[in-house]
């Protein structure tokens, strides 16, 4: 993480509810200000991630998205609005972030992430949050994050359910075993066409808010060093049953 200037009086007031938390305080807020976080996708998951990390005072947010805002996005991608339809998602998200918090630096990467370019991009950040909606990108991000030793907060959603985990395969756990990789959890992608896309199956809009906000929470924990991140644990959310379950997994 890069060095940053002391918190200004305006920032001290803005982040007052963080600073009074003993677990965060001034030092934790400085960690947030120094942090560089890369978010893959400014869509359903990326929207709450970007909004809450911006509000929390994360100093630099990188956004990877080469898509444009469509009317059908607005039911769940709350970082965009009706006036944004047709605009670049990255630019639209940046405008909202700067309205939320002008102290945040936003770096745009209007590109498609691939196995060839992912590692180089991710290496320029302290951590990566994956809000992508396809398996090709998920595997590329996970492999690259492991290669350059950056924590990855991964999540996915279905129609009424979602899952989230944190991957740090370059570290060992309390037992001295290597933490699992994404491929330990999902050894290979499902056959093409087996899992329907959001456009085909639909998704309840607020579900992406729940899962994306959980991703933001895990990122804040990782940056400030508080709590127990979801390393080696997959958190499952059933929206219709209002139920959370946790599944543990490990490296072979």
C-alpha positions in Angstrom: 0.0 0.0 0.0 1.3 3.5 -0.8 1.9 6.2 1.7 -0.8 8.8 2.0 -1.2 12.2 3.5 -2.7 12.6 6.9 -6.5 12.7 7.2 -7.8 16.2 6.7 -10.4 17.8 9.1 -13.1 17.1 6.5 -12.0 13.4 6.2 -11.9 13.1 10.0 -15.5 14.2 10.1 -16.5 12.1 7.1 -15.1 8.9 8.6 -16.0 9.7 12.2 -18.1 6.6 12.7 -15.2 4.5 11.6 -12.6 6.3 13.7 -14.6 5.8 16.9 -14.5 2.1 16.4 -11.5 0.8 18.4 -11.0 -1.9 15.8 -10.6 0.7 13.1 -9.6 4.1 14.5 -7.3 6.5 12.8 -4.7 3.9 11.9 -7.3 1.7 10.2 -8.8 4.7 8.3 -5.3 5.5 7.1 -5.0 1.9 5.8 -8.2 2.4 3.9 -6.9 5.6 2.4 -3.7 4.0 1.3 -5.4 0.9 -0.2 -5.6 0.2 -3.9 -8.5 -2.1 -4.8 -9.3 -3.5 -8.2 -13.0 -4.3 -8.9 -13.8 -6.6 -11.8 -17.2 -5.5 -13.2 -19.3 -2.4 -12.5 -22.5 -4.4 -12.6 -24.8 -6.0 -10.0 -22.0 -7.1 -7.6 -19.6 -4.4 -8.5 -22.1 -1.6 -7.9 -22.5 -2.0 -4.1 -18.8 -3.0 -3.8 -17.7 0.3 -5.4 -20.2 2.4 -3.5 -19.4 1.1 -0.1 -15.7 1.1 -0.6 -15.8 4.6 -1.9 -17.9 5.7 1.1 -15.5 3.9 3.5 -12.6 5.9 2.1 -10.6 3.4 0.1 -8.1 5.6 -1.6 -7.9 4.1 -5.0 -10.5 2.1 -6.8 -9.7 0.4 -10.1 -12.7 -0.6 -12.3 -12.5 -3.2 -15.1 -15.5 -3.1 -17.4 -15.8 -2.7 -21.2 -19.6 -2.7 -21.3 -22.2 0.1 -21.6 -25.2 0.7 -19.4 -28.5 -0.7 -20.7 -32.0 -0.2 -19.4 -32.2 -3.8 -18.2 -29.2 -3.2 -16.0 -30.9 -0.6 -13.8 -33.0 -3.2 -11.8 -29.9 -4.2 -9.9 -26.9 -2.2 -10.9 -27.6 0.7 -8.6 -24.4 2.6 -9.3 -26.0 3.7 -12.6 -29.2 5.6 -13.3 -31.6 6.2 -16.1 -29.5 9.1 -17.5 -26.5 6.7 -17.7 -28.2 4.4 -20.3 -25.8 4.1 -23.3 -22.8 5.4 -21.4 -19.7 3.5 -20.5 -20.3 1.5 -17.3 -16.8 2.4 -16.1 -17.4 6.2 -16.7 -20.9 6.0 -15.1 -19.5 4.2 -12.0 -16.7 6.8 -11.7 -19.1 9.7 -11.8 -21.2 8.1 -9.0 -18.1 7.3 -6.9 -16.9 10.9 -7.1 -20.3 12.2 -6.1 -20.1 9.8 -3.0 -16.6 10.7 -2.1 -14.3 13.2 -3.9 -11.3 11.9 -2.0 -11.3 8.7 -3.9 -9.1 8.2 -7.0 -10.7 6.1 -9.7 -8.7 4.3 -12.3 -10.6 3.0 -15.4 -9.7 -0.1 -17.3 -12.2 -0.4 -20.2 -11.0 -3.8 -21.3 -11.8 -7.5 -21.2 -9.7 -9.3 -18.7 -8.0 -12.4 -20.1 -5.4 -14.9 -18.9 -2.8 -12.9 -20.9 -3.4 -9.5 -19.3 -4.9 -10.2 -15.8 -1.7 -10.8 -13.8 -0.1 -7.5 -15.0 -3.2 -5.5 -14.1 -3.9 -7.2 -10.7 -0.2 -6.7 -9.7 -0.8 -3.0 -9.6 -3.3 -3.3 -6.7 -3.4 -4.6 -3.2 -6.4 -6.8 -3.7 -9.0 -7.8 -6.3 -12.7 -8.2 -6.0 -14.4 -10.3 -8.7 -17.9 -9.3 -9.7 -17.8 -10.9 -13.1 -20.6 -12.9 -14.5 -18.8 -15.6 -16.5 -16.5 -18.5 -15.7 -13.8 -17.6 -18.2 -13.1 -14.3 -16.4 -13.4 -15.9 -12.9 -10.7 -18.5 -13.7 -8.5 -15.8 -15.3 -8.8 -13.5 -12.3 -8.3 -16.3 -9.7 -5.3 -17.8 -11.4 -3.7 -14.3 -11.9 -4.4 -13.2 -8.3 -2.7 -16.4 -7.0 0.2 -15.9 -9.3 0.9 -12.3 -8.2 -0.1 -13.0 -4.5 -3.0 -10.7 -4.2 -6.1 -11.5 -2.0 -9.2 -12.2 -4.0 -12.8 -11.7 -2.8 -14.9 -13.9 -5.1 -18.7 -14.0 -5.4 -21.4 -15.3 -7.7 -25.2 -15.1 -7.8 -28.0 -17.2 -9.2 -31.7 -16.3 -9.5 -32.3 -16.2 -5.7 -29.0 -17.4 -4.2 -25.4 -16.3 -3.9 -22.0 -17.3 -2.6 -18.9 -15.6 -1.5 -15.4 -16.6 -0.4 -11.9 -15.1 0.1 -8.9 -16.7 -1.6 -5.3 -16.3 -0.4 -3.6 -19.5 -1.7 -0.2 -17.9 -1.4 -0.5 -18.1 2.5 -0.8 -20.9 5.0 -3.5 -21.4 7.6 -3.1 -21.9 11.3 -2.3 -25.6 10.8 0.6 -24.8 8.4 -1.4 -26.0 5.4 -1.6 -24.0 2.2 -4.8 -22.1 1.8 -7.0 -23.5 -1.0 -7.2 -22.0 -4.5 -10.3 -21.3 -6.6 -9.6 -24.5 -8.6 -9.7 -26.5 -5.3 -13.2 -25.2 -4.9 -14.2 -25.4 -8.5 -11.7 -27.7 -10.3 -13.1 -26.8 -13.8 -15.8 -24.7 -15.3 -19.2 -26.4 -16.2 -19.8 -27.3 -19.8 -20.8 -24.4 -22.0 -24.6 -23.7 -21.8 -25.1 -25.7 -18.6 -25.4 -22.6 -16.3 -27.8 -20.1 -17.8 -26.8 -16.4 -17.9 -28.5 -13.7 -15.9 -30.3 -12.6 -19.0 -31.6 -16.1 -19.6 -32.5 -17.1 -16.0 -33.2 -13.7 -14.4 -32.0 -12.5 -11.0 -33.7 -10.7 -8.1 -32.1 -7.3 -8.0 -31.7 -6.9 -4.3 -29.8 -10.2 -4.1 -26.8 -8.7 -5.8 -26.9 -5.9 -3.2 -26.7 -8.5 -0.4 -23.8 -10.4 -1.9 -21.9 -7.4 -3.2 -22.2 -5.7 0.2 -20.7 -8.8 1.8 -17.8 -8.6 -0.7 -17.2 -5.0 0.4 -17.3 -6.1 4.0 -14.7 -8.8 3.4 -12.5 -6.3 1.6 -12.7 -3.8 4.5 -11.7 -6.6 6.9 -8.7 -7.6 4.8 -7.5 -4.0 4.4 -7.8 -3.1 8.1 -6.8 -6.5 9.5 -9.9 -7.1 11.6 -12.1 -10.1 12.0 -11.8 -13.5 10.2 -12.0 -13.3 6.4 -13.8 -16.1 4.5 -10.6 -18.0 3.7 -11.3 -21.7 3.2 -15.0 -21.0 3.8 -17.8 -20.6 1.2 -20.7 -18.5 2.5 -24.0 -19.5 0.8 -27.1 -17.3 0.9 -30.6 -18.5 0.1 -32.7 -15.4 -0.4 -36.1 -17.1 -0.5 -35.4 -19.1 2.7 -33.6 -16.2 4.4 -30.8 -18.6 5.3 -27.0 -18.4 5.4 -24.9 -21.6 5.4 -21.1 -22.0 5.5 -19.2 -24.8 3.8 -15.5 -25.3 4.6 -13.1 -26.4 1.9 -9.4 -26.9 1.7 -6.4 -27.7 -0.6 -5.9 -31.4 -1.3 
